[in-house]
């Protein structure tokens, strides 16, 4: 979501958005009307894949070329409007946002101005309650190591 108020949005964005929605819907409809190998949406309007009734409603046998050209033009408009919307919205966003001043870092001042964290504050209350009964520690000595097996077997 852009951090722009409704009053700050330029009118050109509204116009481009309206055109973009119109071209998008038009492109979808033009693609659906075309007759692919399976019949497409023209078969749903009563025309079979080979009957030619859908072509007779819209035009003659050259309808495929007209629809292909219309699809290409609508697609180019779609891409152009999408890029225009992005550029216009980005320009509107950058105009409203204040520019950050360019600050050059001075190494001597930067090292001196670094703040060290404050020391922890000591209080009278304990940080955590002490354990009431610590677990008993076993006082048994560790078992003696077993002697290693002789390197040469005894016969």
C-alpha positions, 0 to 999 in steps of 0.5 A: 500500500502506498503511503499516499493520502487520497487527496495527494494521488494525481488524477493521471493515476485514476485515468490510467487505472480506468484505462488499464481495467478497460483494456484488461477486460477487453483483452480477456474477452478478445482472447475468449472469443477466439477459436482455438483447436477445441472451439473456445468460447465461440462453441459456447455461444452455439457455434461448433468447431466446424460449423462456422456459425460463430464466424458468421455472427462476427464476420467472414472467414478472415475473422481470425486475422482480425482477432489476432491483430486485435489481441496483439494491439490490446496486449501492447496497450496492456503492457504500456498502461502497466508500465505507465501506471508504475512510473506515474505512481513511483513519480508521485510517491517520490515527489511526496516523500521528503528527500533525505539530506546527504550526510558524509560520514567523518570517521573521527566524529563517528567514532567519538559519537558512538554511544556506549550502552549504560551499565546495568542498574543494581537493585536490592531484589534478587534477579531470580529466586534461588532454588529451594533444594538443589539436586544432590551430587553423587559423591561416588568415585568414578569406576576404575578403567579396565585394563587393555587387552594384551597386544599379543595373544597368550598361548 
